[in-house]
Amino acid sequence: MDDYFLEEPDKSDFEAMVEEAIRSCFAGKEKLITPNINAFYLGKHKARPN
């Protein structure tokens, strides 16, 4: 099942792109950026099988 998860360096590139997309989507709403980035990583962590 791990075949569905990215490995370095693609993993870092993807994470950087998602973070930039969040910053772009919430531009002007700075208080929402960090919680949404944290939510992305929390969801990513929960999606990974044990």
PDB file of N, CA, C and O in Angstrom:
ATOM      1  N   MET A   1       0.811  -1.190   0.000  1.00  0.00           N
ATOM      2  CA  MET A   1       0.000   0.000   0.000  1.00  0.00           C
ATOM      3  C   MET A   1       0.862   1.264   0.000  1.00  0.00           C
ATOM      4  O   MET A   1       0.380   2.318  -0.417  1.00  0.00           O
ATOM      5  N   ASP A   2       2.072   1.201   0.436  1.00  0.00           N
ATOM      6  CA  ASP A   2       2.951   2.367   0.455  1.00  0.00           C
ATOM      7  C   ASP A   2       3.249   2.886  -0.943  1.00  0.00           C
ATOM      8  O   ASP A   2       3.828   3.964  -1.079  1.00  0.00           O
ATOM      9  N   ASP A   3       2.877   2.162  -1.975  1.00  0.00           N
ATOM     10  CA  ASP A   3       3.107   2.608  -3.340  1.00  0.00           C
ATOM     11  C   ASP A   3       2.365   3.909  -3.647  1.00  0.00           C
ATOM     12  O   ASP A   3       2.696   4.591  -4.617  1.00  0.00           O
ATOM     13  N   TYR A   4       1.373   4.258  -2.840  1.00  0.00           N
ATOM     14  CA  TYR A   4       0.572   5.448  -3.075  1.00  0.00           C
ATOM     15  C   TYR A   4       1.170   6.699  -2.452  1.00  0.00           C
ATOM     16  O   TYR A   4       0.628   7.790  -2.636  1.00  0.00           O
ATOM     17  N   PHE A   5       2.265   6.573  -1.724  1.00  0.00           N
ATOM     18  CA  PHE A   5       2.860   7.705  -1.040  1.00  0.00           C
ATOM     19  C   PHE A   5       4.138   8.132  -1.742  1.00  0.00           C
ATOM     20  O   PHE A   5       4.921   7.297  -2.196  1.00  0.00           O
ATOM     21  N   LEU A   6       4.342   9.444  -1.827  1.00  0.00           N
ATOM     22  CA  LEU A   6       5.516   9.992  -2.486  1.00  0.00           C
ATOM     23  C   LEU A   6       6.752   9.820  -1.618  1.00  0.00           C
ATOM     24  O   LEU A   6       6.676   9.797  -0.390  1.00  0.00           O
ATOM     25  N   GLU A   7       7.857   9.702  -2.268  1.00  0.00           N
ATOM     26  CA  GLU A   7       9.157   9.645  -1.601  1.00  0.00           C
ATOM     27  C   GLU A   7       9.917  10.913  -1.942  1.00  0.00           C
ATOM     28  O   GLU A   7       9.527  11.643  -2.852  1.00  0.00           O
ATOM     29  N   GLU A   8      10.987  11.180  -1.230  1.00  0.00           N
ATOM     30  CA  GLU A   8      11.825  12.349  -1.519  1.00  0.00           C
ATOM     31  C   GLU A   8      12.432  12.205  -2.899  1.00  0.00           C
ATOM     32  O   GLU A   8      12.705  11.068  -3.284  1.00  0.00           O
ATOM     33  N   PRO A   9      12.664  13.215  -3.656  1.00  0.00           N
ATOM     34  CA  PRO A   9      12.373  14.628  -3.405  1.00  0.00           C
ATOM     35  C   PRO A   9      10.961  15.036  -3.803  1.00  0.00           C
ATOM     36  O   PRO A   9      10.568  16.178  -3.563  1.00  0.00           O
ATOM     37  N   ASP A  10      10.185  14.135  -4.405  1.00  0.00           N
ATOM     38  CA  ASP A  10       8.828  14.486  -4.830  1.00  0.00           C
ATOM     39  C   ASP A  10       7.947  14.865  -3.649  1.00  0.00           C
ATOM     40  O   ASP A  10       7.087  15.738  -3.768  1.00  0.00           O
ATOM     41  N   LYS A  11       8.161  14.206  -2.501  1.00  0.00           N
ATOM     42  CA  LYS A  11       7.369  14.481  -1.302  1.00  0.00           C
ATOM     43  C   LYS A  11       7.540  15.937  -0.880  1.00  0.00           C
ATOM     44  O   LYS A  11       6.548  16.618  -0.624  1.00  0.00           O
ATOM     45  N   SER A  12       8.759  16.422  -0.802  1.00  0.00           N
ATOM     46  CA  SER A  12       9.015  17.809  -0.400  1.00  0.00           C
ATOM     47  C   SER A  12       8.456  18.788  -1.417  1.00  0.00           C
ATOM     48  O   SER A  12       7.898  19.821  -1.045  1.00  0.00           O
ATOM     49  N   ASP A  13       8.601  18.471  -2.704  1.00  0.00           N
ATOM     50  CA  ASP A  13       8.060  19.335  -3.751  1.00  0.00           C
ATOM     51  C   ASP A  13       6.540  19.451  -3.627  1.00  0.00           C
ATOM     52  O   ASP A  13       5.986  20.545  -3.731  1.00  0.00           O
ATOM     53  N   PHE A  14       5.873  18.322  -3.404  1.00  0.00           N
ATOM     54  CA  PHE A  14       4.417  18.320  -3.270  1.00  0.00           C
ATOM     55  C   PHE A  14       3.986  19.117  -2.054  1.00  0.00           C
ATOM     56  O   PHE A  14       3.062  19.927  -2.136  1.00  0.00           O
ATOM     57  N   GLU A  15       4.652  18.895  -0.919  1.00  0.00           N
ATOM     58  CA  GLU A  15       4.307  19.614   0.306  1.00  0.00           C
ATOM     59  C   GLU A  15       4.510  21.117   0.125  1.00  0.00           C
ATOM     60  O   GLU A  15       3.683  21.909   0.579  1.00  0.00           O
ATOM     61  N   ALA A  16       5.582  21.513  -0.522  1.00  0.00           N
ATOM     62  CA  ALA A  16       5.845  22.936  -0.763  1.00  0.00           C
ATOM     63  C   ALA A  16       4.761  23.533  -1.661  1.00  0.00           C
ATOM     64  O   ALA A  16       4.333  24.666  -1.440  1.00  0.00           O
ATOM     65  N   MET A  17       4.319  22.789  -2.661  1.00  0.00           N
ATOM     66  CA  MET A  17       3.265  23.274  -3.563  1.00  0.00           C
ATOM     67  C   MET A  17       1.938  23.423  -2.823  1.00  0.00           C
ATOM     68  O   MET A  17       1.212  24.393  -3.042  1.00  0.00           O
ATOM     69  N   VAL A  18       1.619  22.474  -1.954  1.00  0.00           N
ATOM     70  CA  VAL A  18       0.372  22.572  -1.191  1.00  0.00           C
ATOM     71  C   VAL A  18       0.432  23.763  -0.243  1.00  0.00           C
ATOM     72  O   VAL A  18      -0.535  24.516  -0.132  1.00  0.00           O
ATOM     73  N   GLU A  19       1.555  23.937   0.439  1.00  0.00           N
ATOM     74  CA  GLU A  19       1.691  25.081   1.340  1.00  0.00           C
ATOM     75  C   GLU A  19       1.544  26.392   0.581  1.00  0.00           C
ATOM     76  O   GLU A  19       0.871  27.307   1.055  1.00  0.00           O
ATOM     77  N   GLU A  20       2.157  26.494  -0.579  1.00  0.00           N
ATOM     78  CA  GLU A  20       2.047  27.711  -1.385  1.00  0.00           C
ATOM     79  C   GLU A  20       0.605  27.924  -1.841  1.00  0.00           C
ATOM     80  O   GLU A  20       0.132  29.061  -1.861  1.00  0.00           O
ATOM     81  N   ALA A  21      -0.093  26.869  -2.203  1.00  0.00           N
ATOM     82  CA  ALA A  21      -1.496  26.986  -2.607  1.00  0.00           C
ATOM     83  C   ALA A  21      -2.350  27.477  -1.444  1.00  0.00           C
ATOM     84  O   ALA A  21      -3.240  28.306  -1.636  1.00  0.00           O
ATOM     85  N   ILE A  22      -2.090  26.981  -0.258  1.00  0.00           N
ATOM     86  CA  ILE A  22      -2.831  27.435   0.931  1.00  0.00           C
ATOM     87  C   ILE A  22      -2.555  28.917   1.168  1.00  0.00           C
ATOM     88  O   ILE A  22      -3.479  29.693   1.413  1.00  0.00           O
ATOM     89  N   ARG A  23      -1.279  29.310   1.094  1.00  0.00           N
ATOM     90  CA  ARG A  23      -0.944  30.728   1.282  1.00  0.00           C
ATOM     91  C   ARG A  23      -1.646  31.605   0.242  1.00  0.00           C
ATOM     92  O   ARG A  23      -2.124  32.695   0.556  1.00  0.00           O
ATOM     93  N   SER A  24      -1.699  31.121  -0.981  1.00  0.00           N
ATOM     94  CA  SER A  24      -2.339  31.872  -2.056  1.00  0.00           C
ATOM     95  C   SER A  24      -3.856  31.967  -1.838  1.00  0.00           C
ATOM     96  O   SER A  24      -4.447  33.036  -1.996  1.00  0.00           O
ATOM     97  N   CYS A  25      -4.464  30.858  -1.480  1.00  0.00           N
ATOM     98  CA  CYS A  25      -5.921  30.833  -1.283  1.00  0.00           C
ATOM     99  C   CYS A  25      -6.360  31.721  -0.121  1.00  0.00           C
ATOM    100  O   CYS A  25      -7.440  32.311  -0.158  1.00  0.00           O
ATOM    101  N   PHE A  26      -5.525  31.812   0.902  1.00  0.00           N
ATOM    102  CA  PHE A  26      -5.879  32.578   2.092  1.00  0.00           C
ATOM    103  C   PHE A  26      -5.112  33.892   2.188  1.00  0.00           C
ATOM    104  O   PHE A  26      -4.965  34.444   3.278  1.00  0.00           O
ATOM    105  N   ALA A  27      -4.627  34.392   1.068  1.00  0.00           N
ATOM    106  CA  ALA A  27      -3.950  35.697   1.052  1.00  0.00           C
ATOM    107  C   ALA A  27      -4.919  36.753   1.567  1.00  0.00           C
ATOM    108  O   ALA A  27      -6.075  36.811   1.149  1.00  0.00           O
ATOM    109  N   GLY A  28      -4.437  37.573   2.467  1.00  0.00           N
ATOM    110  CA  GLY A  28      -5.285  38.587   3.077  1.00  0.00           C
ATOM    111  C   GLY A  28      -6.026  38.086   4.301  1.00  0.00           C
ATOM    112  O   GLY A  28      -6.678  38.866   4.995  1.00  0.00           O
ATOM    113  N   LYS A  29      -5.935  36.806   4.569  1.00  0.00           N
ATOM    114  CA  LYS A  29      -6.558  36.188   5.748  1.00  0.00           C
ATOM    115  C   LYS A  29      -5.472  35.417   6.494  1.00  0.00           C
ATOM    116  O   LYS A  29      -5.566  34.205   6.687  1.00  0.00           O
ATOM    117  N   GLU A  30      -4.448  36.146   6.904  1.00  0.00           N
ATOM    118  CA  GLU A  30      -3.240  35.541   7.452  1.00  0.00           C
ATOM    119  C   GLU A  30      -3.502  34.601   8.622  1.00  0.00           C
ATOM    120  O   GLU A  30      -2.773  33.626   8.804  1.00  0.00           O
ATOM    121  N   LYS A  31      -4.531  34.879   9.415  1.00  0.00           N
ATOM    122  CA  LYS A  31      -4.831  34.033  10.577  1.00  0.00           C
ATOM    123  C   LYS A  31      -5.271  32.630  10.178  1.00  0.00           C
ATOM    124  O   LYS A  31      -5.254  31.717  11.004  1.00  0.00           O
ATOM    125  N   LEU A  32      -5.663  32.451   8.924  1.00  0.00           N
ATOM    126  CA  LEU A  32      -6.152  31.150   8.461  1.00  0.00           C
ATOM    127  C   LEU A  32      -5.067  30.292   7.812  1.00  0.00           C
ATOM    128  O   LEU A  32      -5.280  29.102   7.577  1.00  0.00           O
ATOM    129  N   ILE A  33      -3.928  30.872   7.526  1.00  0.00           N
ATOM    130  CA  ILE A  33      -2.885  30.129   6.806  1.00  0.00           C
ATOM    131  C   ILE A  33      -2.295  29.014   7.655  1.00  0.00           C
ATOM    132  O   ILE A  33      -2.305  27.855   7.242  1.00  0.00           O
ATOM    133  N   THR A  34      -1.783  29.345   8.829  1.00  0.00           N
ATOM    134  CA  THR A  34      -1.134  28.330   9.672  1.00  0.00           C
ATOM    135  C   THR A  34      -2.093  27.208  10.063  1.00  0.00           C
ATOM    136  O   THR A  34      -1.714  26.041   9.967  1.00  0.00           O
ATOM    137  N   PRO A  35      -3.329  27.510  10.501  1.00  0.00           N
ATOM    138  CA  PRO A  35      -4.237  26.404  10.828  1.00  0.00           C
ATOM    139  C   PRO A  35      -4.514  25.471   9.640  1.00  0.00           C
ATOM    140  O   PRO A  35      -4.655  24.261   9.818  1.00  0.00           O
ATOM    141  N   ASN A  36      -4.589  26.034   8.438  1.00  0.00           N
ATOM    142  CA  ASN A  36      -4.850  25.204   7.263  1.00  0.00           C
ATOM    143  C   ASN A  36      -3.635  24.380   6.867  1.00  0.00           C
ATOM    144  O   ASN A  36      -3.782  23.237   6.436  1.00  0.00           O
ATOM    145  N   ILE A  37      -2.451  24.932   7.002  1.00  0.00           N
ATOM    146  CA  ILE A  37      -1.243  24.145   6.753  1.00  0.00           C
ATOM    147  C   ILE A  37      -1.150  23.014   7.778  1.00  0.00           C
ATOM    148  O   ILE A  37      -0.823  21.880   7.429  1.00  0.00           O
ATOM    149  N   ASN A  38      -1.436  23.325   9.033  1.00  0.00           N
ATOM    150  CA  ASN A  38      -1.421  22.285  10.067  1.00  0.00           C
ATOM    151  C   ASN A  38      -2.462  21.204   9.776  1.00  0.00           C
ATOM    152  O   ASN A  38      -2.202  20.018   9.983  1.00  0.00           O
ATOM    153  N   ALA A  39      -3.632  21.609   9.298  1.00  0.00           N
ATOM    154  CA  ALA A  39      -4.681  20.639   8.961  1.00  0.00           C
ATOM    155  C   ALA A  39      -4.239  19.733   7.818  1.00  0.00           C
ATOM    156  O   ALA A  39      -4.532  18.537   7.825  1.00  0.00           O
ATOM    157  N   PHE A  40      -3.537  20.291   6.841  1.00  0.00           N
ATOM    158  CA  PHE A  40      -3.016  19.483   5.742  1.00  0.00           C
ATOM    159  C   PHE A  40      -2.098  18.383   6.277  1.00  0.00           C
ATOM    160  O   PHE A  40      -2.253  17.214   5.922  1.00  0.00           O
ATOM    161  N   TYR A  41      -1.144  18.758   7.129  1.00  0.00           N
ATOM    162  CA  TYR A  41      -0.198  17.769   7.651  1.00  0.00           C
ATOM    163  C   TYR A  41      -0.876  16.771   8.588  1.00  0.00           C
ATOM    164  O   TYR A  41      -0.505  15.597   8.602  1.00  0.00           O
ATOM    165  N   LEU A  42      -1.854  17.209   9.363  1.00  0.00           N
ATOM    166  CA  LEU A  42      -2.588  16.294  10.232  1.00  0.00           C
ATOM    167  C   LEU A  42      -3.350  15.270   9.394  1.00  0.00           C
ATOM    168  O   LEU A  42      -3.311  14.073   9.680  1.00  0.00           O
ATOM    169  N   GLY A  43      -4.040  15.744   8.361  1.00  0.00           N
ATOM    170  CA  GLY A  43      -4.770  14.822   7.483  1.00  0.00           C
ATOM    171  C   GLY A  43      -3.836  13.875   6.760  1.00  0.00           C
ATOM    172  O   GLY A  43      -4.143  12.695   6.594  1.00  0.00           O
ATOM    173  N   LYS A  44      -2.697  14.390   6.332  1.00  0.00           N
ATOM    174  CA  LYS A  44      -1.702  13.553   5.646  1.00  0.00           C
ATOM    175  C   LYS A  44      -1.186  12.466   6.588  1.00  0.00           C
ATOM    176  O   LYS A  44      -1.019  11.314   6.190  1.00  0.00           O
ATOM    177  N   HIS A  45      -0.938  12.845   7.830  1.00  0.00           N
ATOM    178  CA  HIS A  45      -0.448  11.879   8.814  1.00  0.00           C
ATOM    179  C   HIS A  45      -1.518  10.822   9.115  1.00  0.00           C
ATOM    180  O   HIS A  45      -1.203   9.638   9.239  1.00  0.00           O
ATOM    181  N   LYS A  46      -2.757  11.241   9.230  1.00  0.00           N
ATOM    182  CA  LYS A  46      -3.854  10.303   9.540  1.00  0.00           C
ATOM    183  C   LYS A  46      -4.119   9.361   8.362  1.00  0.00           C
ATOM    184  O   LYS A  46      -4.572   8.234   8.564  1.00  0.00           O
ATOM    185  N   ALA A  47      -3.843   9.809   7.142  1.00  0.00           N
ATOM    186  CA  ALA A  47      -4.112   8.987   5.966  1.00  0.00           C
ATOM    187  C   ALA A  47      -3.076   7.877   5.790  1.00  0.00           C
ATOM    188  O   ALA A  47      -3.361   6.865   5.149  1.00  0.00           O
ATOM    189  N   ARG A  48      -1.886   8.053   6.348  1.00  0.00           N
ATOM    190  CA  ARG A  48      -0.826   7.058   6.193  1.00  0.00           C
ATOM    191  C   ARG A  48      -1.166   5.845   7.064  1.00  0.00           C
ATOM    192  O   ARG A  48      -1.473   5.986   8.248  1.00  0.00           O
ATOM    193  N   PRO A  49      -1.107   4.667   6.468  1.00  0.00           N
ATOM    194  CA  PRO A  49      -1.406   3.453   7.253  1.00  0.00           C
ATOM    195  C   PRO A  49      -0.344   3.233   8.328  1.00  0.00           C
ATOM    196  O   PRO A  49       0.806   3.649   8.183  1.00  0.00           O
ATOM    197  N   ASN A  50      -0.744   2.591   9.375  1.00  0.00           N
ATOM    198  CA  ASN A  50       0.186   2.316  10.504  1.00  0.00           C
ATOM    199  C   ASN A  50       1.167   1.239  10.170  1.00  0.00           C
ATOM    200  O   ASN A  50       2.008   0.892  10.998  1.00  0.00           O
TER     201      ASN A  50
END
